[in-house]
Amino acid sequence: MERSAKSPTQKKAFSWESRTTRHLITVACIIVIVLVLIFAYLLNPVASPIASIHDEEIHDEDRDGYADSDDIFPDDANEWADTDEDGMGDLSYEYA
C-alpha cells in the first residue's frame, strides 16, 4: 500500500486555515470580553458616567456608593454613617 505524499503547499494551506480560524476565534472572544466590561461599567450606577439616566431616585454626589438619601454625609466620600449620632462619621474614629 502506497502512502500519498502531501505536497508542502497543501500542508501549508491547511495549517494557515487552522491558524486563521484560531485567530478569529481569539479576536472574537477578546471583543466580547471588552464589550461586556464596557457595558458593565456603563450600567454600574456608582461608577457610570451615565448614572443619571439609570434611576432618578438614586443620587450619590460624593460617589461613595451610598445614595444621598441614605448618606448622613452626602458631600464626604469617606463617611456615610453616624451610628452614635455625635456628628462625626463612624470612620472618623479610625483616623483619630
Secondary structure, DSSP 8 states (H G I E B T S, - for coil): -------HHHHHHHHHHHHHHHHHHHHHHHHHHHHHHHHHHHH-TTT-TTGGGT-TT---TT-SSS-TTT-SSTT-TT----TT-SSS-TTHHHH-
